[in-house]
């Protein structure tokens, strides 16, 4: 599955990394690892997460207050 960030989403991701690094030196790195893990799961199992609306799903991260919205083009073919 191809993964692309919309520019506003990527900017928000970068801002979250900065925020978490200000809270604790290694928290930004833990955030990056958690988001990468979630993206890997989405890539392998796009149907796994809740439907947000037609063709769009959401993955709510349980460790960080961060939601990844993604287009699920595979399940709707």
Residue pairs with C-beta under 8 A, 6 or more apart in sequence:
1 42
1 43
1 44
1 46
1 74
3 39
3 42
3 43
5 13
9 69
13 35
16 31
16 64
16 66
17 28
17 31
17 32
18 28
20 27
20 28
20 30
20 31
20 64
21 27
21 28
30 63
31 64
31 66
34 61
34 63
34 64
35 61
35 64
35 66
35 68
38 59
38 61
38 68
39 68
41 48
41 59
42 48
42 49
42 59
42 68
42 70
46 57
46 70
46 72
46 74
46 75
47 72
47 74
47 75
49 57
49 58
49 59
50 57
50 58
50 60
51 57
51 72
52 58
52 69
54 76
55 71
55 72
55 73
55 76
56 69
56 70
56 71
56 72
57 69
57 70
57 72
58 67
58 68
58 69
58 70
59 67
59 68
59 70
60 67
61 67
61 68
